[in-house]
Structures are given as C-alpha cells and as structure tokens.
C-alpha cells in the first residue's frame, strides 16, 4: 500500500476503549431494531432478511471471539451452525456481549491473526466497532431512517473502507481509471482521503496530491458511499463527473458481504 496522509487518521478520535463503547452501543441498537420484524427485507443486502443480517453479524462476532480468546495466530474457520436457536435476537445479544467482553479482557497489543492491519487485538476492536455500526445502519435503514453515525467513527470507517476493502480487493478489477486522483473531503472538518484510479486498481495516496475531482460530504456519508450503502447523488462533486462515476462503479464491483 502507498503510505500517505490518509493512513494517519485510522481510528483518530476512536481509540481502543472508544471502539468497545461503539461496539456495545451498535450491538444493542441493532438488536432492538431487528426485534421489531426479523422477516423484513434489507435493501442494502438483496435477498436478505433482517434475521439473515443478524445471523451474519452474530457469526462474525463469534468468529472474532474465538480468535481473541484462543489468541489464534492463523486464520480459523468462521463458525457454522446446523440449527440456530428460535430466539435469534437473544442469540445475537449473547454473541455481541461475548465479543465485547473478550476484546476488553485482552490487551490491545496482543498478537493475533488479522486479515489486514497490525496483527493485534487492537485491529479487531476497531473492526468489530465498524462492522457492527454499518450493520446497525443497514438494519435501521430497513425500517426507514437510521440513526446518525458519529464523525470519528465514520472517519475511521472511511480509512478502513479504502485501505482494507477497496484498495486490496480491487486489484485486477476493471476499474477503468487513467491515473485520476479523487479526493474525498469531510465537510466542516480537516480530514481528507485520496485515491488514484488505474485501469485495474485503486491506490490510496496522500490527500495532498493534486486532484482531478473532489467529493465532499459528511464523514458518515463518505463512509456509506464507499461501503456501497448510498449513491453519490447526495455528495458534492467538484470536477469531472466521470472520475466520480468510476469510483462509484468500482465500489459496486464488491458484493455487499465483502463490504
């Protein structure tokens, strides 16, 4: 990965303890919302019900719990279940409490397997906070309107979306870029990120690079855009629309479970 200004801000304003608070709050909000109607469809996950999304998130919570509790240094399989309990919401709450407790009880500097980042429990604290927050948003959005996402959480999410999802997972993809630099800038803030669009890849670069296009919005809207949750219609684009279109199309190349 190219080292640039975008990498400075990962988790800024959301330290390890704050990440645990975010995880707990998002888990509770997700469960309370999902309990209203587990059979409701989730617009951001075609063909999934709210219960499917709860199970998906709960499975990840249990997987990370196993990694942290066992201090696994190699990848272990995600858990599979022959039969899920009738009380899926209660099952989810138990798993959410367990992962938060395991992460809190283990030093953030403990070395464990991670699929990116620094290979410590600190990665999983932030990853679980962001994973649960975006699925809390998905769940609430299925019922109409989702609660806001705090700027510091969303800013950490933007960095993660660029560095952990889009950059590595779009290598070799048909991005269709020609070296354009797109800057994403949070309104009312000093935070900014930038990517260079290649024909077959996206590189994270310093936000100080001269940019062909600038996309502006709240940190939350930028994160949701990069995670394929919202279109760029609600964002402000300065410069050639084609470059913004290419970035949106590149996001769409990743299937929802991959982001």
N, C-alpha and C positions, 0 to 999 in steps of 0.2 A: 504494500500500500504506500502511496505517496504521503510523506509526512507534511502536514500543512496546518494552517490555523484552525481548521475545523476540528482537529483532533485534540486541541487544547481543552475544549469545553465539555468533554464527555462527562455527564453527571454533575456539571457545575451547578451548585445550588441544591443538588440532591445527593448528599453524602450517604454513606452506608447505613447509618441509622435512619435517615430520612427515607431511604428506599424501603426499609422494612415497614415504616408507617404507611407509605404509599401502597405497598402490597396488601397490608391488612385492610386498609380502608377500601381499596378497589375490590378486594375479595368479598367484603361484606356488601358493598353496593351491588355487585354482580349477582350475588345470591338472592338478595332481597328483590331485585328486579325480575330475575329469572323465575322466581316462585310464583309470579302473577299468572304466567301461562307458558309452561315449558314447551308446549307444542307450536308456539308461534314461529313463523319463518324469520330467518335472519337475512336481511337484504344484502349485507356485505359478504355473506357466505352462501352463495346459491345452493339450493337443495339441502341446506342445514336448518334444523330447528334450534330453538334456544337450548333445548336439552342436549343436542349434539355439541353445541358450543361449550356448554357447562362441562360435559364429559371430556371434550378436547382439553380444556384448560385444567380440569382436575387431574387428568392423566399426566400432563406436563408437571404439575405441582408434585405429584407422587414420584415422578422420574427424578426430579431435582432433589427431592428429599433423600432418595436412595443414594444419589451421587454424593451429597454432602455428608450424610450420616456415615456412609462407608468410606468417605474420603477417597472415592474412586479416582484413579489417575488414568484410566482408559474408559472409553465410551461404553456404557451399559445399555441394553435394550430398553425402550420405553415399555411400561407395563401394559399387558393385555389382560382383558377380563372376559371370562366365559359368560358371566352373568353379572349385570350391575344391580345394585340394590334398588328397591322400589322408590326409596327416598333419595333421588339423585341430588337434590339440593343439600340435604344433610350430609351425604357422601362428599359433596364438593366442599362444604364448610369444614369437615374433618380434615380433608387433604390440604386446604388452604392454611388451617391452623398449624398443621404438622410442618409444612414447608417453612412457614414464618418462624416457628419455634426452632427448627433445625438450623436455619440461617442465622438466627440470633444467638444460638448457643455455640456456634463455631466461629473462630476468629476469621475476620475478613481476609487475612493474609494466608490462610490455609490453602495449600496447593491441592487442586482437584482438576479433573478433566473438564474442559470447556471447549466449545466448538469455535471459539474466537477469543480475542482479548488476552488478558494477562494470566489465565490459567489459575485463578484463585477463587475463593468463595465470594469475594467482592463482585466478581462478574455476575454470579448467579443472583446476588441480592438485587442488583440493578436490573438484570434481565427479567427476573420474576416480577419486579415492580412494573416494568414496562409491558410485559406480556399480559399481566392481569389488567392493567389500566386500559389497554387497547381493546381487550375483550369485554371489559366493563362497558366501554363506549359502544362496542358492537351490540351488546345485549340491550342497553338502554335505547339505542337508536332503533332497535326493532320495535320498541313500544312508542316511538315518536321522537322525543327530544332527549339527548344525552346531556349529562352534567358536564360543565366545563372541565378542561384539563389544565392543571396549573402550569404556568410558563416554564418553571425549572424542570418539571417532569417532561414536558413536551420537548424542551430543548435537548435534553438527554436522549429523547426518542428520535429526534431528527438526526443526531450524530450516529446513533446506533443504526437507524434505517440506512444511512448512506454507507457506513463503514462495514457493517456486518451482513447486511442483506443485499443492497443494490450493487455495490462495487464487486464483491466476490462472486455473487450468484449470476451476474450478467456477463461474465467473461465468456466470450464466444457467441453471445447472443446477437441478434440482428437489431442493434441499437440505431444504426443509420446516421450516426453523427459524423461530423467532419472537423473535429477538433474544437468545436464551440465550447466556451466556458459559460456555465449558468450559475449565477449567484443566487442563493436563497437567503433573504434577509428578514429577520423578525422585526415587525413594526414596533416602534416605541421601545427599542432595545438596541444593544450594540452587537448582538450575536448575529453571525452570518456564517454561511457554509457555501462551498462551491464545488462543482463537478465539471469535468471536461468530458464531452460526449465524443466517443470514437465510433467508427463503423460497427465495431463488435465488442465494445466495452464502455464502462463508465469509470473514470478515475476521480477519487476525491482529491482536490487540490486546495491550495491556500485561497482563502476568500479575498486575498489582496490581488489576485490575478485580474488583469483587465477582462471584463465580461462582455459578451455579445448580448446577453439578456439578463435581466434581474427580475426575480419573482419575489414579491413581498406579501406577507400575511402574518397573522399571529403565529407564535411558535407552535400552538396546537394545530392550526390549520396547515402549516407546513408539514408537520409530522403526519397528520391524517392523509394529506396528499401523497406523501412519499410511501405511505403504507397502503395506498390504493383505496382508502375509505371515502375520499371526496374528490371531485373533479377540480381542475384548476380554475373553473369559472369564477369562483369566489375569491381568487387571489389576484393581485395586481401584477401585470406583466409589463415590464419596460424593455423594449427592444423587439427583435424579430419574434413573431409568434411561433414560427416554425421550430425554433430551438426548444421552446417551452412544450410544444406538442410532442417533440421527440422524447423529452424526459418523461412526459405523462405516458406515452406509449411504452417506454421502457419499463416503467413501473408495472404496467399491465401485463408484461411478459411473465411476471412471477404470479403463480397461482395463489389465492388467498391463504391456504395453510402454510405457505412459505414466507408470509409476511404479516 
